[in-house]
Amino acid sequence: MASMSFALNRFSGLASKTSLSANFDPSSTRRSFLPPTRVGLKISAAVESEPDLSVTVNGLKMPNPFVIGSGPPGTNYTVMKRAFDEGWGAVIAKTVSLDASKVINVTPRYARLRTGSNGSAKADVIGWQNIELISDRPLETMLKEFKQLKKEYPDRILIASVMEEYNKTAWEELIDRVEQTGVDALEINFSCPHGMPERRMGAAVGQDCALLDEVCGWINAKATVPVWAKMTPNITDITEPARVSLKSGCEGIAAINTIMSVMGIDMKTLRPEPCVEGYSTPGGYSYKAVRPIALAKVMSIAKMMKSEFSGNDYSLSGIGGVETGYDAAEFILLGSNTVQVCTGVMMHGYGHVKTLCAELQDFMRQHNFSTIEDFRGHSLQYFTTHTDLVKRQKEAVEQRKAEKRGLKSDKDWTGDGFVKETESMVSN
């Protein structure tokens, strides 16, 4: 939200969601999902200074669009502090709930997919599966660390990821306690694909639009900071829960969470991976191999948001297989305001953000883009239906045939194009 009036209209007198955020910029002008000032690919004016990577999302100022995605890279004070020190635009902590004692992880809980044959130890890693649950640390411990981080980094964006069982009172308590630490926003985990759905948490909510609408209502009636709803890709049409979340009061959408998967079977033991005491369970798939799927889901959500919510300051955070700044540019070209990285940090470390920023700026220099807004959503206009593709190709073929045949009548001759018009009717 970019104004107090927007918040009051939505909450009928409740405090503005952004009024408690230390990083909210009340003077910023609300932008539509597809800014009217975007000019597309600039080819004439030279960029006089380094491209500006800073973004303002739901009133929150970030030095760059790269956000630590919820998971192991945001699991405690030490690693989140490291992320801020290295220069990440924002940090989303690992998901918390009221009762961490119910969260019991196993080891091993990760498995890799390589480009080589099953079991190859030398080929490049392209996929990553986890059966890890949300934070197993006591909520009070995480809250103390959130508060300490905001004390040490008051101008940096810290987002709490939260998830709770189907219980209004529990949700209200969790949101209240988390907000008291001074976090800048909330990301609601409606998408964890394993473990939690068994307790009507995570994807169990994100896959049920009626349930999602009800829970979003509870959350947004209580929350006073921006709320992002994190979507599951394990659904037929991802725009449906995204639409419900926005209509129910969320300011942003984050997509996608991991894809339900079975990583593979060990050809020697005939047991599935990751193998825990000889057994396994389906888990969440991420990293480079999921990027095409993530891009498709983000594109669908972005087109829906542009069509149905373009007059408001809603945001979209793209997630899925981002390893380079050029990968990030693809998500931004499809409408993402920010880009989250989780598995990439586990593979390359927190310092990788410097490479991501350098590569994104390189892309921007290539096209003379000065800001992220100059190209955000630019490529959405090139997506259409298959029926329209057939029509366009038919028209193009007919046009090429017409040009090849040359002039149809003496009245079509022109002075300026006389030589080319002559050539168009030569057969050899």
Secondary structure in CASP SS format (residue, H / E / C, confidence):
PFRMAT SS
TARGET T0000
AUTHOR 0000-0000-0000
METHOD secondary structure of the structure
MODEL  1
M C 1.00
A C 1.00
S C 1.00
M H 1.00
S H 1.00
F H 1.00
A H 1.00
L H 1.00
N H 1.00
R H 1.00
F H 1.00
S C 1.00
G C 1.00
L C 1.00
A C 1.00
S C 1.00
K C 1.00
T C 1.00
S C 1.00
L C 1.00
S C 1.00
A C 1.00
N C 1.00
F E 1.00
D C 1.00
P C 1.00
S C 1.00
S C 1.00
T C 1.00
R C 1.00
R C 1.00
S C 1.00
F C 1.00
L C 1.00
P C 1.00
P C 1.00
T C 1.00
R C 1.00
V C 1.00
G C 1.00
L C 1.00
K C 1.00
I C 1.00
S C 1.00
A C 1.00
A C 1.00
V C 1.00
E C 1.00
S C 1.00
E C 1.00
P C 1.00
D E 1.00
L C 1.00
S C 1.00
V E 1.00
T E 1.00
V E 1.00
N C 1.00
G C 1.00
L E 1.00
K E 1.00
M E 1.00
P C 1.00
N C 1.00
P C 1.00
F E 1.00
V E 1.00
I E 1.00
G C 1.00
S C 1.00
G C 1.00
P H 1.00
P H 1.00
G H 1.00
T C 1.00
N C 1.00
Y H 1.00
T H 1.00
V H 1.00
M H 1.00
K H 1.00
R H 1.00
A H 1.00
F H 1.00
D H 1.00
E H 1.00
G C 1.00
W C 1.00
G C 1.00
A E 1.00
V E 1.00
I E 1.00
A C 1.00
K C 1.00
T C 1.00
V E 1.00
S C 1.00
L C 1.00
D C 1.00
A H 1.00
S H 1.00
K H 1.00
V C 1.00
I C 1.00
N C 1.00
V C 1.00
T C 1.00
P C 1.00
R C 1.00
Y E 1.00
A E 1.00
R E 1.00
L E 1.00
R E 1.00
T C 1.00
G C 1.00
S C 1.00
N C 1.00
G C 1.00
S C 1.00
A C 1.00
K C 1.00
A C 1.00
D C 1.00
V E 1.00
I E 1.00
G E 1.00
W E 1.00
Q E 1.00
N E 1.00
I C 1.00
E C 1.00
L C 1.00
I C 1.00
S C 1.00
D C 1.00
R C 1.00
P C 1.00
L H 1.00
E H 1.00
T H 1.00
M H 1.00
L H 1.00
K H 1.00
E H 1.00
F H 1.00
K H 1.00
Q H 1.00
L H 1.00
K H 1.00
K H 1.00
E H 1.00
Y C 1.00
P C 1.00
D C 1.00
R C 1.00
I E 1.00
L E 1.00
I E 1.00
A E 1.00
S E 1.00
V E 1.00
M C 1.00
E C 1.00
E C 1.00
Y C 1.00
N C 1.00
K H 1.00
T H 1.00
A H 1.00
W H 1.00
E H 1.00
E H 1.00
L H 1.00
I H 1.00
D H 1.00
R H 1.00
V H 1.00
E H 1.00
Q C 1.00
T C 1.00
G C 1.00
V C 1.00
D C 1.00
A E 1.00
L E 1.00
E E 1.00
I E 1.00
N E 1.00
F C 1.00
S C 1.00
C C 1.00
P C 1.00
H C 1.00
G C 1.00
M H 1.00
P H 1.00
E H 1.00
R H 1.00
R C 1.00
M C 1.00
G C 1.00
A H 1.00
A H 1.00
V H 1.00
G H 1.00
Q C 1.00
D C 1.00
C H 1.00
A H 1.00
L H 1.00
L H 1.00
D H 1.00
E H 1.00
V H 1.00
C H 1.00
G H 1.00
W H 1.00
I H 1.00
N H 1.00
A H 1.00
K H 1.00
A C 1.00
T C 1.00
V C 1.00
P C 1.00
V E 1.00
W E 1.00
A E 1.00
K E 1.00
M C 1.00
T C 1.00
P C 1.00
N C 1.00
I C 1.00
T C 1.00
D C 1.00
I C 1.00
T H 1.00
E H 1.00
P H 1.00
A H 1.00
R H 1.00
V H 1.00
S H 1.00
L H 1.00
K H 1.00
S C 1.00
G C 1.00
C C 1.00
E C 1.00
G E 1.00
I E 1.00
A E 1.00
A E 1.00
I C 1.00
N C 1.00
T C 1.00
I E 1.00
M E 1.00
S E 1.00
V C 1.00
M C 1.00
G E 1.00
I E 1.00
D C 1.00
M C 1.00
K C 1.00
T C 1.00
L C 1.00
R C 1.00
P E 1.00
E E 1.00
P C 1.00
C C 1.00
V E 1.00
E C 1.00
G C 1.00
Y E 1.00
S C 1.00
T C 1.00
P C 1.00
G E 1.00
G E 1.00
Y E 1.00
S E 1.00
Y C 1.00
K H 1.00
A H 1.00
V H 1.00
R H 1.00
P H 1.00
I H 1.00
A H 1.00
L H 1.00
A H 1.00
K H 1.00
V H 1.00
M H 1.00
S H 1.00
I H 1.00
A H 1.00
K H 1.00
M H 1.00
M H 1.00
K H 1.00
S H 1.00
E H 1.00
F C 1.00
S C 1.00
G C 1.00
N C 1.00
D C 1.00
Y C 1.00
S E 1.00
L E 1.00
S E 1.00
G E 1.00
I E 1.00
G C 1.00
G C 1.00
V C 1.00
E C 1.00
T C 1.00
G H 1.00
Y H 1.00
D H 1.00
A H 1.00
A H 1.00
E H 1.00
F H 1.00
I H 1.00
L H 1.00
L C 1.00
G C 1.00
S C 1.00
N C 1.00
T E 1.00
V E 1.00
Q E 1.00
V E 1.00
C C 1.00
T H 1.00
G H 1.00
V H 1.00
M H 1.00
M H 1.00
H H 1.00
G C 1.00
Y C 1.00
G C 1.00
H H 1.00
V H 1.00
K H 1.00
T H 1.00
L H 1.00
C H 1.00
A H 1.00
E H 1.00
L H 1.00
Q H 1.00
D H 1.00
F H 1.00
M H 1.00
R H 1.00
Q H 1.00
H C 1.00
N C 1.00
F C 1.00
S C 1.00
T E 1.00
I H 1.00
E H 1.00
D H 1.00
F C 1.00
R C 1.00
G C 1.00
H H 1.00
S H 1.00
L H 1.00
Q H 1.00
Y H 1.00
F C 1.00
T C 1.00
T C 1.00
H H 1.00
T H 1.00
D H 1.00
L H 1.00
V H 1.00
K H 1.00
R H 1.00
Q H 1.00
K H 1.00
E H 1.00
A H 1.00
V H 1.00
E H 1.00
Q H 1.00
R H 1.00
K H 1.00
A H 1.00
E H 1.00
K H 1.00
R H 1.00
G C 1.00
L C 1.00
K C 1.00
S C 1.00
D H 1.00
K H 1.00
D H 1.00
W C 1.00
T C 1.00
G C 1.00
D C 1.00
G C 1.00
F H 1.00
V H 1.00
K H 1.00
E H 1.00
T H 1.00
E H 1.00
S C 1.00
M C 1.00
V C 1.00
S C 1.00
N C 1.00
END
